[in-house]
């Protein structure tokens, strides 16, 4: 029996609407979670660079907790456990329909699933990002930090004006990789019923059994989104200064042949 892919069963009608909705949902949740994790990393860095041992210990505990537990388990915890612990009035308000709480493409963001995924992805990614940025900070010569402190720079000014720009330039490639991982790991949100791209592609299999075509299109869209995000991060990211090799100075002494003449 010959098998022929039926792309019309995926790129038309209801399946196409599901794919477009899933792609936009993945894009929006990745963008918002990236912004949230970035703000959280700045706070964690300030705490880590402070002189308070309590703040430093809190950062160490945060990193250890979120780096060493599976993301899917964390998402399940936030959605099924932490969400139920919120005040009932909050849950009723968020679960209600709000026409104003929607991104272009009619993607609602004020929903339990969307908020829990943004929260979970942001915390998880921040635990990795802070270590990547810390590695970049460690590459900055200690003399620059000591000189800034001697000139009266506050710790926040030291971090913002001197340390962080150089640290990001040194660690931008692994930082970019963490943001791309955030986008790809958003596919795990299908475990809590979040209607992102993987979830919507899975619906096509149940709808018309076009599993190959659906997952092929989904894979291509993940690749496209990764290339777009990677290109944007590379464009807006800091550029590492080029190190120029010192020119070799020719010796003023005369050259001698092997026979000494």
Secondary structure as UniProt FT lines:
FT   HELIX           7..9
FT   HELIX           13..49
FT   HELIX           53..67
FT   HELIX           71..76
FT   HELIX           77..82
FT   HELIX           83..85
FT   HELIX           88..95
FT   TURN            99..100
FT   STRAND          102..103
FT   TURN            104..106
FT   STRAND          107..108
FT   HELIX           112..138
FT   HELIX           142..150
FT   TURN            151..152
FT   HELIX           155..157
FT   HELIX           158..163
FT   HELIX           164..185
FT   HELIX           186..192
FT   HELIX           197..208
FT   HELIX           211..236
FT   TURN            258..259
//
